[in-house]
Amino acid sequence: MRTPDGLRVVALASSLAIAPSARAGEPLSVYAAGSLRGPITQAARAFEAAHPGTRITLIFGASGLLRDRIAAGEQADVFASANMAHPQSLGAGWTPTQAFARNALCALVRPGLAVTPDTLVGTMLDPAVKLGTSTPRADPSGDYAFELFERVERSGAAAAGSARVLAAKALQLTGGPGSPPPPAGRNVYGMLVASGQADLFLTYCTNAVIAIAEEPKLQRIELPAAINVSAEYGLAVRRDAPPAAQAFADDLRSGTGQRALRGAGFLAP
């Protein structure tokens, strides 16, 4: 089903039977970055199978928007964010944020656009090229893209002022409060590039792999190391959450969940 703001909720069902101090009869509530949908869902199902009676409800979306919902009072037991800052900002009611995965940015490019890692910066700066990003502050992917723009200028890969030019021309197409939800079962980044709304979209490399599986004619271009950004994912648990919440978080850091993350292309923390 969908929440009122359009975020998909995946409920993994069975009956709950955990410690008496837990909220009896209620599932664990896990809020997670949208880029984690595949491996977190796989990890949750495996955790349920290994802990009969445990149920997990998954809520996916842009990490910044999820953080705002939690801060406003929504009951999350575990928060898996695409950055460290959002869970760290939740305060003393949460365990210290721990890194559990890393990602990197790639360029997802439309068919027919001639671009290589060496020509990527010039292509992004081309006024005729529609450059897509997610929305900064709401979605860490957008923050990482705008940090990349700064690195382009600092590294000498483009002339002075290039960061401002890139930020001004970037089309913030996803991850914002008003961004439309992707169609069910479709990768939003692949859809945006395949439909011509962006010629080149800066997104996580893991997202690019999924997009190309759906739209094989799209191109994935690796970013030069001098300008790429390492995206560090952070994990925190509500201190008064059921004991199974910490057990699931531990699984994401070092157990079956970590294997699911690595299988999806995420890097070790």
Backbone hydrogen bonds, N-H to C=O, Kabsch-Sander energy under -0.5 kcal/mol:
donor,donor_aa,acceptor,acceptor_aa,energy
3,T,7,L,-2.4
6,G,3,T,-2.4
9,V,1,M,-2.5
10,V,58,L,-2.1
11,A,9,V,-0.6
12,L,10,V,-0.5
12,L,56,I,-2.1
13,A,11,A,-0.7
22,A,19,A,-2.2
24,A,22,A,-1.4
26,E,23,R,-2.2
28,L,55,R,-2.8
30,V,28,L,-0.6
30,V,57,T,-3.0
31,Y,29,S,-0.6
31,Y,78,V,-2.9
32,A,59,I,-2.7
33,A,80,A,-2.2
34,G,61,G,-1.4
36,L,33,A,-2.1
37,R,34,G,-1.6
40,I,36,L,-2.7
41,T,37,R,-2.0
42,Q,38,G,-2.2
43,A,39,P,-2.7
44,A,40,I,-2.6
45,R,41,T,-2.2
46,A,42,Q,-2.1
47,F,43,A,-2.4
48,E,44,A,-2.5
49,A,45,R,-2.1
50,A,46,A,-1.8
51,H,47,F,-1.2
54,T,51,H,-2.2
56,I,12,L,-1.1
57,T,28,L,-3.4
58,L,10,V,-2.8
59,I,30,V,-2.6
60,F,8,R,-1.6
61,G,32,A,-1.4
64,G,138,A,-1.6
65,L,138,A,-1.1
66,L,62,A,-2.4
67,R,63,S,-2.6
68,D,64,G,-1.8
69,R,65,L,-1.8
70,I,66,L,-2.5
71,A,67,R,-2.7
72,A,68,D,-1.5
73,G,70,I,-1.7
74,E,69,R,-2.3
76,A,74,E,-1.2
77,D,29,S,-2.9
78,V,29,S,-1.8
79,F,236,A,-2.7
80,A,31,Y,-3.0
81,S,79,F,-0.7
81,S,234,G,-2.9
88,Q,84,M,-1.7
89,S,85,A,-1.6
90,L,87,P,-1.5
91,G,88,Q,-0.9
94,W,91,G,-1.5
95,T,237,V,-2.7
98,Q,235,L,-2.4
100,F,233,Y,-2.0
101,A,233,Y,-0.8
102,R,267,L,-2.1
103,N,231,A,-2.1
105,L,229,V,-0.6
106,C,203,T,-3.1
107,A,221,I,-2.5
108,L,106,C,-0.6
108,L,201,F,-3.0
109,V,107,A,-0.6
109,V,219,Q,-2.9
110,R,199,D,-2.5
113,L,110,R,-1.4
114,A,112,G,-0.8
115,V,113,L,-0.7
119,T,116,T,-0.6
120,L,116,T,-0.9
123,T,119,T,-2.2
124,M,120,L,-2.6
125,L,121,V,-2.0
126,D,122,G,-0.9
126,D,123,T,-0.6
129,V,126,D,-1.9
130,K,128,A,-0.5
131,L,129,V,-0.7
132,G,130,K,-0.6
132,G,200,L,-3.3
133,T,171,L,-2.6
135,T,174,T,-1.4
138,A,136,P,-1.5
139,D,135,T,-2.6
142,G,139,D,-1.5
143,D,139,D,-1.3
144,Y,140,P,-3.0
145,A,141,S,-2.0
146,F,142,G,-2.2
147,E,143,D,-2.1
148,L,144,Y,-2.1
149,F,145,A,-1.7
150,E,146,F,-1.5
151,R,147,E,-1.9
152,V,148,L,-2.3
153,E,149,F,-1.4
154,R,150,E,-2.6
155,S,151,R,-2.6
156,G,153,E,-1.1
157,A,152,V,-1.3
158,A,152,V,-0.9
162,S,159,A,-1.9
165,V,161,G,-1.9
166,L,162,S,-2.7
167,A,163,A,-2.5
168,A,164,R,-2.1
169,K,165,V,-1.9
170,A,166,L,-1.4
171,L,131,L,-3.3
172,Q,170,A,-0.8
173,L,133,T,-1.9
173,L,171,L,-1.6
174,T,133,T,-0.9
179,S,176,G,-1.4
186,R,183,P,-2.1
188,V,186,R,-0.6
191,M,187,N,-2.2
192,L,188,V,-2.3
193,V,189,Y,-2.1
194,A,190,G,-2.8
195,S,191,M,-2.0
196,G,193,V,-1.2
197,Q,192,L,-1.8
198,A,192,L,-1.2
199,D,130,K,-2.1
200,L,130,K,-2.0
201,F,108,L,-2.9
202,L,132,G,-2.5
203,T,106,C,-2.1
203,T,201,F,-0.7
205,C,104,A,-2.8
208,A,204,Y,-2.0
209,V,205,C,-1.9
210,I,206,T,-1.5
211,A,207,N,-2.7
212,I,208,A,-2.3
213,A,209,V,-1.5
214,E,210,I,-1.3
215,E,211,A,-2.7
218,L,215,E,-2.1
219,Q,109,V,-2.9
221,I,107,A,-2.8
221,I,219,Q,-0.5
222,E,220,R,-0.5
223,L,105,L,-0.6
227,I,224,P,-1.7
228,N,224,P,-1.5
231,A,103,N,-2.5
231,A,229,V,-0.6
232,E,230,S,-0.7
233,Y,101,A,-2.9
233,Y,231,A,-0.5
234,G,81,S,-1.1
234,G,83,N,-1.0
235,L,98,Q,-2.1
236,A,79,F,-2.0
238,R,77,D,-2.6
239,R,93,G,-2.9
241,A,238,R,-1.9
245,A,242,P,-2.0
246,Q,242,P,-0.7
247,A,243,P,-1.7
248,F,244,A,-2.3
249,A,245,A,-2.3
250,D,246,Q,-2.6
251,D,247,A,-1.8
252,L,248,F,-1.9
253,R,249,A,-1.5
254,S,250,D,-2.0
255,G,251,D,-2.0
258,Q,251,D,-1.4
259,R,255,G,-1.7
260,A,256,T,-2.0
261,L,257,G,-2.1
262,R,258,Q,-2.4
263,G,259,R,-2.2
264,A,260,A,-1.2
265,G,262,R,-1.3
266,F,261,L,-2.3
267,L,102,R,-2.7
